[in-house]
Amino acid sequence: MVIPRFTDAPVQTMRLTRSVFQAPCRLIAMLILVGMVNALQHALAAHTPTDNAAIAPSKWVSAMPSFATVKFGIDNLQELRFEPFRGKRVALVCNAASQTRFMEHTVRALLQAGTIQLRTILLPDPRDAEFIQASTPADAINGRIRIATLATTGRRPTPDLLDGCDIVVVDLQDIGIRPYPTIATLYGVLDACAEYGLPVVVLDRPNPLGGESVDGSVPDSSTPRTGFTPIPIPYLHGMTIGEIALMINGEGWLTRDPQTGTPRQCQLQVIKMRRWRRTLQWEQVRYHWVPTSPNVPTAAAVRGIAMLGLIGELDAVSIGIGTERPFALLGAPDFNDSVITRCRQLLARAGIQVEEVSFTPTTGAFAGQMCRGVSLVYPPNRSVPYYSLGLELLQTLAEHYAPIREKLRQPQYRQRLYRITGDRRFLDFETTDTLLAQSPDFQSRRVRYLLYP
């Protein structure tokens, strides 16, 4: 006969109570943790610069990313422990914004891999050299790694710059606007490597305007190939730099071989991003923006370039260059109420926040002069055609602001707009209505090179 012990009952009750309440407690704890993560995510997102306020680059360099899921090409390469480049002598084409999602520069990431010989660093902008040297251990660069700018070589690396290299890696943050130097640099690298027989690997990065912003006409075959029009794509192309590389190679846009007469082909590989979608603009990617140049301090400034860039080329108004908010201001010393009202009405319809302000640029045609105008805050809205909106704004200014109208009558300024856009219609400019026609053929041709849904 088993005599029950009174001490067993409390123990069994305790075990039963623990088993009954343990699962709900775990669920509650998990929900609390998820809530804390979401709150932290929203807090970090609140500090992501979505307006045009200038933030010191040092804040971005030291900042950690939010809980984003997008991984850049360099991040995926790190996860592979750089195995594709093991033992290779590498030439890296990069800029100051070539960083991992943890804000580590690609140069440092390659040096820390330990299995790669980084021989050459090629920069689109000479101003990037100072940043590269400051962010990389001096003993890792001095005397062992060549640093050169492609701005003095026509964006095309010369044979001596690639001497002793087995492979060329391109990790450039583009801004989605064709005249920006990134595309010309990419083309020059692909063209040179196709001639020299060197393979190229492109580490893909997001288009900050998203993958759906295609706006502007395609330069025709008679347009000279320059840094503004290196390839026949629209002003806003809606592609990543990896997709552009595939299109350059696939469409036969590289230099023809003098012996065969056919376009050269580059041995090209693209390391894709993970979880990026065409609907995502930079704010939805949820990483801090690293300036690609001093005049692109925020992702919102990219939208300003797309809209105000051509207007600024006329030297008749200030677009904020020489202030803390480049491409987020529009004005001149003699802007009147009528001009401001017209600009406000047009831009407000597109969802842009407009406020009347006064500002004093430190550079440009109005350096040191008080300008009256408007302040602009651009929404991360992929449905806004910023290039076409800029043409409408140009037309409005031409109708209501005499200095713009006078500049558009001068052949040298029409020629300047033609060189930048590749749109010959600027040479006979009368109204922007004739410039709004798009190139549907490009949309159908680019589909085969798109890497992301």
C-alpha positions as CSV (number, residue, x, y, z in Angstrom):
1,M,0.0,0.0,0.0
2,V,1.4,3.3,-1.0
3,I,1.0,6.0,1.6
4,P,0.4,9.3,-0.1
5,R,2.8,12.1,1.0
6,F,1.3,15.5,1.6
7,T,4.4,17.0,0.1
8,D,3.6,15.5,-3.3
9,A,0.4,17.5,-3.8
10,P,1.9,21.0,-3.8
11,V,4.7,19.8,-6.1
12,Q,2.2,18.4,-8.6
13,T,0.1,21.5,-8.3
14,M,3.2,23.7,-8.9
15,R,4.2,21.6,-11.9
16,L,0.6,21.8,-13.3
17,T,0.4,25.5,-12.7
18,R,3.8,26.1,-14.4
19,S,2.7,24.0,-17.4
20,V,-0.6,25.8,-17.7
21,F,0.8,29.3,-17.5
22,Q,4.2,28.8,-19.1
23,A,3.0,28.9,-22.8
24,P,0.9,32.1,-22.3
25,C,3.7,33.8,-20.5
26,R,6.1,33.0,-23.3
27,L,3.6,34.4,-25.8
28,I,3.1,37.5,-23.8
29,A,6.9,38.0,-23.5
30,M,7.3,37.5,-27.2
31,L,4.5,40.1,-28.0
32,I,6.2,42.6,-25.6
33,L,9.6,42.0,-27.3
34,V,8.0,42.5,-30.8
35,G,6.4,45.7,-29.6
36,M,9.7,46.9,-28.2
37,V,11.4,46.1,-31.6
38,N,8.7,47.9,-33.5
39,A,8.9,50.9,-31.3
40,L,12.6,51.1,-31.7
41,Q,12.3,50.6,-35.4
42,H,9.8,53.5,-35.7
43,A,12.1,55.6,-33.5
44,L,15.1,55.0,-35.8
45,A,12.9,55.6,-38.8
46,A,11.9,59.0,-37.3
47,H,15.6,59.9,-37.4
48,T,16.1,58.9,-41.0
49,P,16.4,62.1,-43.0
50,T,13.2,62.2,-45.1
51,D,13.3,66.0,-45.6
52,N,16.0,68.1,-47.0
53,A,17.7,69.1,-43.8
54,A,21.5,68.8,-44.1
55,I,23.0,66.4,-41.6
56,A,26.7,66.1,-40.9
57,P,28.2,63.0,-42.7
58,S,29.9,61.9,-39.5
59,K,26.4,61.2,-38.0
60,W,25.7,58.8,-40.9
61,V,29.1,57.1,-40.8
62,S,28.7,56.3,-37.1
63,A,25.0,55.4,-37.2
64,M,23.8,51.8,-37.3
65,P,21.0,50.8,-39.7
66,S,17.4,50.2,-38.7
67,F,15.8,46.8,-38.8
68,A,15.7,46.7,-42.5
69,T,15.8,43.5,-44.4
70,V,17.3,44.7,-47.7
71,K,20.9,43.5,-48.2
72,F,23.2,45.2,-50.7
73,G,25.5,43.3,-53.0
74,I,28.5,43.9,-50.7
75,D,26.5,42.4,-47.8
76,N,25.8,39.2,-49.7
77,L,29.5,39.0,-50.8
78,Q,30.5,39.3,-47.1
79,E,28.1,36.4,-46.3
80,L,30.0,34.3,-48.9
81,R,33.2,35.3,-47.1
82,F,34.4,36.8,-50.3
83,E,35.0,33.3,-51.8
84,P,34.5,34.5,-55.4
85,F,37.6,36.7,-55.0
86,R,39.8,34.4,-52.9
87,G,43.4,34.9,-54.0
88,K,42.5,37.4,-56.6
89,R,44.3,40.7,-57.2
90,V,41.4,43.2,-57.2
91,A,40.8,46.7,-58.5
92,L,37.9,48.3,-56.7
93,V,35.8,51.1,-58.3
94,C,34.0,52.9,-55.4
95,N,32.9,56.2,-53.9
96,A,32.4,57.5,-50.4
97,A,28.9,56.0,-50.3
98,S,30.2,52.4,-51.0
99,Q,29.4,51.0,-47.6
100,T,27.8,47.9,-46.1
101,R,24.5,48.0,-44.3
102,F,26.5,48.3,-41.1
103,M,28.2,51.5,-42.4
104,E,31.6,49.9,-43.0
105,H,33.3,51.0,-46.2
106,T,33.8,48.4,-48.9
107,V,37.6,49.1,-48.9
108,R,37.8,48.2,-45.2
109,A,35.6,45.2,-45.7
110,L,37.8,43.8,-48.5
111,L,41.0,44.5,-46.5
112,Q,39.6,42.7,-43.5
113,A,38.7,39.6,-45.6
114,G,42.3,38.6,-45.6
115,T,42.0,36.4,-48.7
116,I,42.0,39.3,-51.3
117,Q,44.8,41.4,-52.6
118,L,43.4,44.9,-53.1
119,R,45.7,46.5,-55.6
120,T,43.9,49.5,-56.9
121,I,41.1,51.9,-55.8
122,L,39.5,53.9,-58.6
123,L,37.3,56.8,-57.7
124,P,34.8,58.8,-59.9
125,D,35.4,62.0,-57.8
126,P,38.8,63.1,-56.5
127,R,37.1,64.4,-53.4
128,D,36.4,60.7,-52.4
129,A,40.1,60.1,-51.9
130,E,40.2,62.0,-48.6
131,F,37.3,60.0,-47.2
132,I,38.8,56.7,-48.3
133,Q,42.2,57.5,-46.7
134,A,40.5,58.7,-43.5
135,S,38.3,55.7,-43.1
136,T,41.0,53.1,-43.9
137,P,44.1,52.2,-41.8
138,A,47.0,54.1,-43.3
139,D,49.4,51.1,-43.0
140,A,47.0,49.1,-45.2
141,I,47.1,51.6,-48.0
142,N,50.5,53.4,-48.0
143,G,52.8,52.0,-50.5
144,R,50.6,49.0,-51.3
145,I,47.5,50.2,-52.9
146,R,47.2,52.7,-55.8
147,I,44.5,55.3,-55.5
148,A,43.5,57.1,-58.6
149,T,40.6,59.2,-59.9
150,L,38.8,58.5,-63.2
151,A,37.7,62.1,-63.5
152,T,41.0,62.9,-65.3
153,T,40.9,59.8,-67.6
154,G,37.6,60.3,-69.3
155,R,35.9,58.0,-66.8
156,R,37.9,55.1,-68.4
157,P,40.7,53.3,-66.5
158,T,44.0,53.3,-68.4
159,P,46.0,50.0,-68.7
160,D,48.6,51.1,-66.1
161,L,45.8,51.5,-63.5
162,L,44.7,47.9,-64.0
163,D,48.2,46.4,-64.4
164,G,48.6,43.3,-62.2
165,C,44.9,43.0,-61.5
166,D,42.9,39.8,-62.1
167,I,39.4,41.3,-61.6
168,V,37.6,44.6,-61.4
169,V,34.9,45.1,-58.7
170,V,32.4,47.9,-59.1
171,D,30.6,49.1,-56.0
172,L,29.1,52.5,-56.7
173,Q,26.0,54.1,-55.2
174,D,24.1,55.7,-58.1
175,I,21.2,58.2,-57.8
176,G,19.1,57.1,-60.7
177,I,19.8,60.2,-62.9
178,R,21.6,59.6,-66.1
179,P,23.8,62.7,-66.2
180,Y,25.2,61.9,-62.8
181,P,28.9,60.7,-63.2
182,T,28.1,57.2,-61.9
183,I,26.7,55.9,-65.2
184,A,29.6,57.3,-67.3
185,T,32.1,55.8,-64.9
186,L,30.3,52.4,-65.1
187,Y,30.4,52.6,-68.9
188,G,34.0,53.5,-69.0
189,V,35.0,50.6,-66.7
190,L,33.0,48.1,-68.7
191,D,34.4,49.3,-72.0
192,A,38.0,49.3,-70.8
193,C,37.7,45.8,-69.3
194,A,36.1,44.4,-72.4
195,E,39.1,45.6,-74.3
196,Y,41.7,44.4,-71.8
197,G,40.0,41.1,-71.2
198,L,39.4,41.6,-67.5
199,P,36.3,40.3,-65.8
200,V,34.0,42.7,-63.9
201,V,31.8,42.1,-60.9
202,V,29.2,44.7,-60.0
203,L,27.9,44.8,-56.4
204,D,24.4,46.0,-56.8
205,R,22.8,48.8,-54.8
206,P,19.3,50.4,-54.7
207,N,18.1,53.1,-57.0
208,P,17.1,55.8,-54.4
209,L,14.2,56.9,-56.6
210,G,13.0,53.3,-56.8
211,G,12.7,51.0,-59.8
212,E,9.6,52.5,-61.4
213,S,10.7,56.1,-61.9
214,V,11.3,56.2,-65.7
215,D,11.0,59.8,-67.0
216,G,12.4,61.8,-69.9
217,S,13.3,61.0,-73.5
218,V,16.2,58.8,-74.7
219,P,19.1,60.5,-76.5
220,D,18.9,59.7,-80.2
221,S,21.8,58.2,-82.2
222,S,23.0,61.6,-83.4
223,T,23.6,62.8,-79.9
224,P,27.3,62.8,-79.0
225,R,28.3,60.3,-76.3
226,T,29.5,62.4,-73.4
227,G,29.6,62.1,-69.6
228,F,26.0,63.4,-69.6
229,T,24.8,61.0,-72.3
230,P,27.1,58.0,-72.2
231,I,24.3,55.5,-73.2
232,P,20.8,55.9,-74.7
233,I,18.6,55.7,-71.6
234,P,16.1,58.3,-70.2
235,Y,17.1,61.1,-67.8
236,L,15.5,59.0,-65.0
237,H,16.0,55.4,-65.9
238,G,14.4,53.4,-63.0
239,M,17.2,50.8,-62.9
240,T,19.9,49.7,-60.4
241,I,23.5,50.0,-61.4
242,G,23.7,46.2,-61.8
243,E,20.8,46.2,-64.2
244,I,22.3,49.1,-66.1
245,A,25.6,47.1,-66.5
246,L,23.7,44.2,-67.9
247,M,21.9,46.4,-70.3
248,I,25.1,48.1,-71.5
249,N,26.6,44.7,-72.2
250,G,23.5,43.1,-73.6
251,E,22.4,45.9,-75.9
252,G,25.8,46.1,-77.6
253,W,26.6,49.6,-76.4
254,L,30.3,49.0,-75.8
255,T,33.0,50.0,-78.3
256,R,33.2,48.0,-81.5
257,D,36.2,45.7,-82.0
258,P,38.3,47.1,-84.8
259,Q,39.0,43.6,-86.2
260,T,35.5,42.1,-86.1
261,G,33.4,45.3,-86.3
262,T,31.1,44.0,-83.6
263,P,30.5,45.5,-80.2
264,R,32.8,44.1,-77.5
265,Q,31.4,42.0,-74.7
266,C,32.5,42.3,-71.1
267,Q,32.8,39.2,-68.9
268,L,30.3,40.5,-66.4
269,Q,28.7,39.2,-63.2
270,V,26.2,41.0,-60.9
271,I,25.9,40.2,-57.2
272,K,22.3,41.0,-56.5
273,M,20.7,42.6,-53.5
274,R,18.4,40.6,-51.3
275,R,14.7,41.6,-50.7
276,W,14.8,44.8,-52.7
277,R,11.7,45.6,-54.7
278,R,11.1,48.2,-57.4
279,T,8.5,49.9,-55.4
280,L,11.0,50.8,-52.7
281,Q,12.4,54.3,-52.5
282,W,15.4,55.0,-50.2
283,E,13.2,55.8,-47.2
284,Q,11.5,52.4,-47.5
285,V,14.9,50.7,-47.6
286,R,15.4,52.2,-44.2
287,Y,19.1,52.8,-44.2
288,H,20.8,56.1,-43.5
289,W,21.8,57.9,-46.7
290,V,25.6,58.5,-47.2
291,P,26.2,61.5,-49.4
292,T,27.5,60.6,-52.8
293,S,28.7,64.2,-53.1
294,P,28.5,67.4,-51.0
295,N,25.5,68.5,-52.9
296,V,23.6,65.3,-52.3
297,P,23.4,65.3,-48.5
298,T,20.1,63.4,-48.3
299,A,18.1,61.0,-50.4
300,A,15.5,63.7,-50.8
301,A,18.1,65.9,-52.5
302,V,18.1,63.3,-55.3
303,R,14.5,64.2,-56.1
304,G,15.5,67.9,-56.1
305,I,18.3,67.2,-58.6
306,A,15.8,65.4,-60.9
307,M,13.4,68.4,-60.8
308,L,15.7,71.4,-60.4
309,G,18.9,70.4,-62.1
310,L,18.1,71.7,-65.5
311,I,16.7,75.0,-64.1
312,G,19.9,75.5,-62.2
313,E,21.9,75.2,-65.5
314,L,20.4,78.5,-66.7
315,D,22.2,80.5,-64.0
316,A,19.0,82.7,-63.6
317,V,17.8,81.4,-60.2
318,S,19.4,79.8,-57.1
319,I,18.5,76.2,-56.5
320,G,20.1,76.1,-53.0
321,I,23.7,75.3,-54.1
322,G,25.9,77.0,-51.5
323,T,23.4,76.6,-48.7
324,E,22.7,73.8,-46.2
325,R,19.8,72.6,-48.4
326,P,21.0,72.1,-52.0
327,F,18.2,71.3,-54.5
328,A,15.6,72.1,-51.8
329,L,15.4,75.9,-52.3
330,L,14.4,77.9,-55.3
331,G,14.6,81.7,-55.5
332,A,16.3,84.9,-56.6
333,P,16.8,88.4,-55.3
334,D,14.0,89.7,-57.4
335,F,11.4,86.9,-57.1
336,N,8.0,88.5,-56.6
337,D,4.7,87.4,-55.1
338,S,3.3,86.3,-58.5
339,V,6.3,84.0,-59.3
340,I,6.2,82.5,-55.8
341,T,2.4,81.9,-56.0
342,R,2.7,80.2,-59.4
343,C,5.5,77.9,-58.2
344,R,3.7,77.1,-55.0
345,Q,0.5,76.1,-56.8
346,L,2.2,73.9,-59.3
347,L,4.4,72.1,-56.8
348,A,1.7,71.7,-54.1
349,R,-0.5,69.8,-56.6
350,A,2.3,67.2,-56.9
351,G,2.4,66.8,-53.1
352,I,5.5,68.8,-52.5
353,Q,5.5,70.9,-49.3
354,V,6.2,74.5,-50.2
355,E,7.0,77.4,-47.9
356,E,8.1,80.9,-48.6
357,V,11.6,81.6,-47.3
358,S,14.6,83.9,-47.7
359,F,18.1,82.5,-48.0
360,T,21.6,83.7,-48.9
361,P,23.8,81.3,-51.0
362,T,27.6,81.3,-50.5
363,T,28.4,80.3,-54.0
364,G,26.9,80.7,-57.5
365,A,25.5,83.7,-59.4
366,F,23.8,85.1,-56.3
367,A,26.6,84.4,-53.8
368,G,26.2,86.7,-50.8
369,Q,22.8,88.1,-51.9
370,M,19.6,87.6,-50.1
371,C,17.2,85.5,-52.2
372,R,13.5,85.4,-51.9
373,G,11.8,82.2,-52.9
374,V,10.4,78.8,-51.7
375,S,11.6,75.9,-49.6
376,L,10.8,72.4,-50.8
377,V,10.2,69.2,-49.0
378,Y,9.9,66.2,-51.3
379,P,7.6,63.3,-50.5
380,P,9.0,59.7,-51.0
381,N,6.2,59.2,-53.6
382,R,7.2,57.0,-56.5
383,S,4.2,58.3,-58.6
384,V,5.7,61.9,-58.9
385,P,7.5,62.3,-62.3
386,Y,10.1,64.7,-61.0
387,Y,11.8,65.3,-64.4
388,S,8.5,66.1,-66.2
389,L,7.5,68.2,-63.2
390,G,10.7,70.1,-63.5
391,L,9.9,70.9,-67.2
392,E,6.5,72.2,-66.1
393,L,8.2,74.4,-63.5
394,L,10.6,75.6,-66.2
395,Q,7.7,76.6,-68.4
396,T,6.0,78.4,-65.5
397,L,9.1,80.3,-64.7
398,A,9.6,81.2,-68.4
399,E,6.1,82.6,-68.5
400,H,6.3,84.6,-65.3
401,Y,10.0,85.4,-64.6
402,A,11.9,87.4,-67.3
403,P,15.5,86.2,-66.5
404,I,14.5,82.6,-67.2
405,R,12.7,83.6,-70.4
406,E,15.8,85.6,-71.6
407,K,18.2,82.7,-70.9
408,L,16.0,80.3,-72.9
409,R,16.2,82.6,-75.9
410,Q,20.0,82.4,-76.0
411,P,21.5,79.6,-78.1
412,Q,24.3,78.8,-75.7
413,Y,21.9,77.9,-72.9
414,R,19.7,75.8,-75.2
415,Q,22.8,74.0,-76.3
416,R,23.7,73.4,-72.7
417,L,20.3,71.9,-71.9
418,Y,20.7,69.7,-75.0
419,R,24.1,68.4,-74.0
420,I,22.8,67.4,-70.6
421,T,19.5,65.9,-71.6
422,G,20.4,64.6,-75.0
423,D,17.0,65.9,-76.2
424,R,17.5,67.8,-79.4
425,R,14.1,69.5,-79.0
426,F,15.7,71.9,-76.5
427,L,17.5,73.5,-79.5
428,D,14.2,74.7,-80.8
429,F,12.6,75.3,-77.4
430,E,9.2,77.1,-77.5
431,T,7.2,75.3,-74.8
432,T,7.8,72.3,-72.5
433,D,4.7,70.7,-73.9
434,T,6.8,69.4,-76.8
435,L,9.3,67.9,-74.4
436,L,7.0,65.8,-72.3
437,A,6.8,62.9,-74.8
438,Q,8.4,59.8,-73.4
439,S,10.2,56.9,-75.1
440,P,8.0,53.8,-74.7
441,D,10.6,51.6,-76.5
442,F,13.0,51.9,-73.6
443,Q,10.4,50.4,-71.2
444,S,10.1,47.3,-73.3
445,R,13.8,46.9,-73.9
446,R,14.8,47.2,-70.3
447,V,12.5,44.5,-69.1
448,R,14.9,41.6,-70.0
449,Y,17.6,43.1,-67.8
450,L,15.5,43.7,-64.6
451,L,16.7,41.6,-61.7
452,Y,14.0,42.5,-59.1
453,P,10.2,42.3,-59.1
